[in-house]
Amino acid sequence: MAMTFEEFFKKKKIDLSALEAGNYTLFSEFKAHFQQMGEKSFDHSKKFWFNKLRHLFPMPLPVIEEKPVIETMPTSKAEPVSEASTLPKKGFTPRFKAGNLPKSVDYTPAIEISAEAVAEKTVIAENNIASIEEIKTEKETELPVAKPAYKPRFNIKNLPPKNSES
């Protein structure tokens, strides 16, 4: 699908009638070259002209017709949705606010036993296999032991100095 000379300059946002009125020799030269070369070759060979021509002979902005706003009454008795709530928020929003965290609270996690586990263990307790206290101790012993955060490695500076008596 070959593009015409007029479509090409419309695509480049250059007003062809203003170019013809302002600089006819350049216009006629461009028209002759476009017919000889074709769209791609012309674009490649004359690409440095287009930015300057776009500033000298800009394409007039299209007139945008405003559509009349039709106001309708909401059929339901619910509160109308505001425009601000429907638009997505722009910018970064953190997932949590650091200012809302408690200052320093000693946190000791409680042992949580699910309802299914309690029901299962109570059946076992009814059969005289285990009691509730044993179930709690089992749960406490199942918790993994935390590894130490830092394990010192060998360092030459930690060795005692050598005596020079030999």
N, C-alpha and C positions, 0 to 999 in steps of 0.2 A: 504494500500500500504506500504509494509515493505521496509525499507531502508537497503541497504547492508552496510557491514563494510567499504568498500572503499568510498561509497557515504557519509557516516556519517562523516568520517574524512575530506573529501573534504568540507563538509558543515562547519566543525569546523576550516577550513583553516590550517590544519596540513598536512604536506607532509608525507604520509604513507611509501613511499619507503625510505626516509631519516630516519624515526623512526625505520624501520626494520633494516637498515644498522647500525644505531647508537646504538640502545639498543634492541637487538633481544628478550631478555627475557621479557621485558615490552611489546613489540609488540605481542608476542605469548600469554602472559597473557591477554592482552586487547582483542585479537581476540577470545580466549576461553570464556571470560566473556561476550562479546557481543553476541556470539551464544547462551549462556545459558540464559541470561537475556532479551535480546531484546533491542530495541533502547531507549525507555524512561527510563527504569530502569538503563541501562548502563550510560546514560547521567546524571541521577540523582546521581548515586553512584560515578562516576568518574569525576564530574564536576570541582573539584579543580585541577585536573591534566591538563586540557585542556589549560589553560592560559600559564602555564609553557612550555608545549609541543609546543604551538603555537610560542613561542619565540625561543625555541631550534631548532625546525624543521618547519620553515615557508613554506607555500605553495609558489612556484615560481609565480611571477606576470605574468599574461597573456600578450602576445605580442599584442599590438594594432597596426593594420595596418592602415596607414594613407590613406584616400581616396584621389585620385587625384582631384584637384580643377579644375572644368571646368569653364572657363571664357566665358561668353556670352555677347554680346552687347545688351544693352537695346533696345527694339523695339520702344518704344515711345521716344519722345524728351524731356521728363521730366527729372528733375535733379535726379541723382541716390541717393537712400536712403543710408545714412551712417550707419555703424554698430552701432555706439554709440547711434544714435537716436532710433534704434529699441529695444535696450536692456532696461529693466526697471531700473530705478534709485534705488540704494540701500541707505538705511539710512532714517532718518527723514527729511522731508521737511515741514516747517511751511506753513500754509495757507496764512498768510500775514506776512509782515516784519514790525516790530514796528518802524524802522527807517524811513519808508516812510509816517508815519502819520503826519499831520500838527501839528505845535507846539501848539498853543492855538487859536482856531478860535471860535468866538461867533457864535453859531449855532442857528438860529431861523428858524424853519421849516416853509416853505411856505404852504399855504393851497392849496391843489391840487384838482381840480375839473375835473373829467373825461369828455371826449367829449360827452358821452352818457348822463351824468347828465346835462351838459350845454344845450344840445339839448332839453332834456326833460323840463328843467326849462325855456328855451326860449319860448317854446310852451305855458307854463303856463303864462309867462310874457306877451305874445301876447294876451292872454285872460284876461289881466288886473287883474290877481290874485296876482302876486308877481313881484317884479322887481329884477334886478341883485344884487343890494345892499342888499336887504333882503335875497337873497340866500347866499351871503357871510356871513352875520351875523348869519344865521342859521347854516352854516358850522362851524363858530367859536364857537358857543354855544354848538354844539354837541361834542366838544372835551372833554374827561374826565379830571376831576380835579385831579392832582397828590396828593396822600396822603403824609403827612409829614413823613420823613424818621425815625425820632426818637420821641417817645412819652415818656416823663419822667414818671417814676413809683415812688411809695412810697419808701422813703428811711428814715430810722430812724435818720440819721445824719442831715437831712434837717429840723428836728423839732427844735423849739427854746428850750433852756434848761429850765427845771422845777425849779421853785423857791422852796427852801426847807422850806418856811414859812408855817406852818400848825397849 
